[in-house]
Amino acid sequence: MSKKILPAFVTTILLFTLAGCATTETVDYEMDDPLNSMIFGYVDMEDAPTGLDWASLKQVQPASETPYWSFAVEDGAFFQPYLREGAYQLAAFGGSSFLGGNNQYNFPEYGSDGIVVTRPGLYFVGAYRYVEVDTGWLEQDKFDLEPIEGMSEIDVLRMLLEHDDIKDSPNWQRRIEARIRALSK
Protein backbone atom coordinates (compact mmCIF):
# COMPACT_ATOMS: atom_id res chain seq x y z
CA MET A 1 0.00 0.00 0.00
CA SER A 2 1.18 3.47 -0.73
CA LYS A 3 1.86 5.91 2.08
CA LYS A 4 -1.23 7.96 1.06
CA ILE A 5 -3.62 4.99 1.04
CA LEU A 6 -2.47 3.48 4.37
CA PRO A 7 -3.72 6.37 6.59
CA ALA A 8 -7.07 6.38 4.74
CA PHE A 9 -7.35 2.57 5.15
CA VAL A 10 -6.54 2.75 8.89
CA THR A 11 -9.02 5.63 9.35
CA THR A 12 -11.75 3.66 7.54
CA ILE A 13 -11.17 0.53 9.67
CA LEU A 14 -11.17 2.66 12.83
CA LEU A 15 -14.47 4.35 11.86
CA PHE A 16 -16.15 0.99 11.14
CA THR A 17 -14.89 -0.36 14.48
CA LEU A 18 -16.18 2.67 16.37
CA ALA A 19 -19.52 2.54 14.54
CA GLY A 20 -19.86 -1.11 15.54
CA CYS A 21 -19.28 -0.19 19.18
CA ALA A 22 -21.83 2.61 18.98
CA THR A 23 -24.61 0.23 17.93
CA THR A 24 -24.61 -1.67 21.22
CA GLU A 25 -28.23 -2.34 22.13
CA THR A 26 -29.68 -0.27 24.98
CA VAL A 27 -32.99 -0.50 26.76
CA ASP A 28 -35.16 2.56 26.26
CA TYR A 29 -38.09 2.92 28.64
CA GLU A 30 -40.91 5.27 27.75
CA MET A 31 -42.02 7.26 30.78
CA ASP A 32 -45.50 7.81 29.37
CA ASP A 33 -46.20 4.12 28.77
CA PRO A 34 -49.68 3.49 30.26
CA LEU A 35 -48.52 0.07 31.54
CA ASN A 36 -46.00 1.73 33.91
CA SER A 37 -46.62 2.06 37.60
CA MET A 38 -45.16 4.57 40.03
CA ILE A 39 -43.97 3.90 43.57
CA PHE A 40 -43.58 7.12 45.52
CA GLY A 41 -43.25 8.55 49.02
CA TYR A 42 -41.64 11.23 51.15
CA VAL A 43 -38.89 11.41 53.81
CA ASP A 44 -38.32 14.51 55.97
CA MET A 45 -34.56 14.62 56.63
CA GLU A 46 -34.54 17.80 58.73
CA ASP A 47 -33.07 15.99 61.76
CA ALA A 48 -30.67 13.82 59.73
CA PRO A 49 -26.97 14.55 59.22
CA THR A 50 -27.67 15.01 55.48
CA GLY A 51 -30.52 15.74 53.13
CA LEU A 52 -32.22 13.19 50.90
CA ASP A 53 -30.16 13.07 47.71
CA TRP A 54 -31.01 9.58 46.45
CA ALA A 55 -33.09 6.49 47.15
CA SER A 56 -33.27 3.01 45.65
CA LEU A 57 -35.71 0.17 45.25
CA LYS A 58 -35.03 -3.54 44.80
CA GLN A 59 -37.11 -5.66 42.45
CA VAL A 60 -37.87 -8.96 44.19
CA GLN A 61 -40.29 -10.54 41.69
CA PRO A 62 -39.88 -11.32 38.89
CA ALA A 63 -36.20 -12.05 39.43
CA SER A 64 -33.85 -9.76 37.55
CA GLU A 65 -30.11 -9.61 36.86
CA THR A 66 -30.31 -5.85 37.52
CA PRO A 67 -32.86 -5.62 40.35
CA TYR A 68 -32.09 -2.10 41.65
CA TRP A 69 -34.07 0.95 40.55
CA SER A 70 -33.17 4.55 41.41
CA PHE A 71 -35.82 6.99 42.53
CA ALA A 72 -36.03 10.56 41.30
CA VAL A 73 -35.70 12.73 44.42
CA GLU A 74 -36.62 16.36 45.08
CA ASP A 75 -37.41 18.18 48.34
CA GLY A 76 -37.89 14.90 50.22
CA ALA A 77 -40.31 13.42 47.69
CA PHE A 78 -39.13 10.35 45.79
CA PHE A 79 -40.67 8.47 42.88
CA GLN A 80 -39.96 5.79 40.27
CA PRO A 81 -42.37 5.97 37.28
CA TYR A 82 -41.05 3.11 35.10
CA LEU A 83 -42.16 0.03 37.07
CA ARG A 84 -44.13 -2.94 35.81
CA GLU A 85 -46.04 -5.68 37.63
CA GLY A 86 -43.94 -7.31 40.30
CA ALA A 87 -42.81 -7.06 43.90
CA TYR A 88 -40.41 -4.39 45.15
CA GLN A 89 -38.70 -3.48 48.41
CA LEU A 90 -37.31 -0.15 49.54
CA ALA A 91 -33.55 -0.76 49.59
CA ALA A 92 -31.66 2.33 50.75
CA PHE A 93 -31.55 6.11 50.77
CA GLY A 94 -28.93 8.68 51.53
CA GLY A 95 -27.29 11.98 51.03
CA SER A 96 -24.20 14.01 51.71
CA SER A 97 -23.26 17.31 53.26
CA PHE A 98 -20.06 19.13 54.18
CA LEU A 99 -20.33 18.39 57.91
CA GLY A 100 -22.48 15.26 57.69
CA GLY A 101 -20.33 13.42 55.15
CA ASN A 102 -21.76 10.75 52.86
CA ASN A 103 -24.44 8.66 54.49
CA GLN A 104 -26.32 5.60 53.30
CA TYR A 105 -29.30 4.40 55.28
CA ASN A 106 -30.32 0.81 54.52
CA PHE A 107 -33.82 -0.46 55.00
CA PRO A 108 -34.04 -3.77 56.86
CA GLU A 109 -34.60 -6.91 54.77
CA TYR A 110 -38.29 -7.61 54.30
CA GLY A 111 -39.80 -10.93 55.33
CA SER A 112 -42.20 -10.68 52.38
CA ASP A 113 -42.33 -9.24 48.89
CA GLY A 114 -42.91 -5.69 50.17
CA ILE A 115 -44.72 -3.46 47.67
CA VAL A 116 -46.68 -5.59 45.22
CA VAL A 117 -47.61 -3.91 41.93
CA THR A 118 -50.56 -5.84 40.53
CA ARG A 119 -51.72 -3.44 37.82
CA PRO A 120 -50.64 -0.09 36.38
CA GLY A 121 -51.14 2.67 38.92
CA LEU A 122 -49.73 4.79 41.72
CA TYR A 123 -48.40 3.08 44.86
CA PHE A 124 -47.81 5.31 47.91
CA VAL A 125 -45.32 3.95 50.47
CA GLY A 126 -45.94 6.73 52.99
CA ALA A 127 -44.50 9.94 54.39
CA TYR A 128 -41.87 9.61 57.12
CA ARG A 129 -39.53 11.63 59.29
CA TYR A 130 -35.93 10.59 59.91
CA VAL A 131 -35.37 10.13 63.65
CA GLU A 132 -31.99 9.43 65.19
CA VAL A 133 -32.04 6.60 67.74
CA ASP A 134 -29.93 7.10 70.85
CA THR A 135 -27.00 4.70 71.04
CA GLY A 136 -23.98 4.38 73.25
CA TRP A 137 -20.97 6.64 72.80
CA LEU A 138 -18.92 4.09 70.84
CA GLU A 139 -21.84 2.43 69.06
CA GLN A 140 -22.72 2.93 65.42
CA ASP A 141 -25.42 5.54 64.75
CA LYS A 142 -28.93 4.18 64.22
CA PHE A 143 -32.08 5.71 62.81
CA ASP A 144 -35.78 5.09 62.55
CA LEU A 145 -38.49 6.41 60.25
CA GLU A 146 -41.66 7.63 61.92
CA PRO A 147 -44.88 8.35 60.00
CA ILE A 148 -45.54 12.07 59.61
CA GLU A 149 -48.89 13.29 60.88
CA GLY A 150 -50.44 15.76 58.46
CA MET A 151 -48.46 14.73 55.34
CA SER A 152 -50.92 12.84 53.17
CA GLU A 153 -50.71 11.02 49.87
CA ILE A 154 -52.39 14.05 48.26
CA ASP A 155 -49.66 16.35 49.65
CA VAL A 156 -46.92 14.18 48.12
CA LEU A 157 -48.79 13.89 44.81
CA ARG A 158 -49.02 17.69 44.64
CA MET A 159 -45.25 17.86 45.20
CA LEU A 160 -44.74 15.41 42.33
CA LEU A 161 -46.79 17.58 39.98
CA GLU A 162 -44.12 20.28 40.45
CA HIS A 163 -41.25 17.96 39.41
CA ASP A 164 -39.84 18.67 35.91
CA ASP A 165 -40.07 15.01 34.84
CA ILE A 166 -43.78 14.94 35.67
CA LYS A 167 -44.38 18.32 34.02
CA ASP A 168 -42.88 16.81 30.84
CA SER A 169 -45.17 13.75 31.04
CA PRO A 170 -48.82 14.35 30.07
CA ASN A 171 -49.67 10.75 30.99
CA TRP A 172 -48.32 11.02 34.56
CA GLN A 173 -49.83 14.49 35.04
CA ARG A 174 -53.25 13.12 34.08
CA ARG A 175 -52.87 10.00 36.26
CA ILE A 176 -51.67 11.98 39.30
CA GLU A 177 -54.46 14.55 38.93
CA ALA A 178 -57.03 11.73 38.65
CA ARG A 179 -55.64 10.13 41.83
CA ILE A 180 -55.84 13.46 43.68
CA ARG A 181 -59.49 13.83 42.59
CA ALA A 182 -60.29 10.27 43.72
CA LEU A 183 -58.67 10.82 47.13
CA SER A 184 -60.44 14.18 47.56
CA LYS A 185 -63.93 12.66 47.41
Secondary structure, 3 states (H helix, E strand, C coil): CCCCHHHHHHHHHHHHHHHHHHCCCCCCCCCCCCCCEEEEEEEECCCCCCCCCEEEEEEEECCCCCCEEECEEECCEEEEEEECCEEEEEEEEEEEECCCEEEEEECCCCCCCCEEECCCCEEEEEEEEEEEECCCCCCCCEEEEEECCCCCHHHHHHHHHCCHHHHCCHHHHHHHHHHHHHHHC
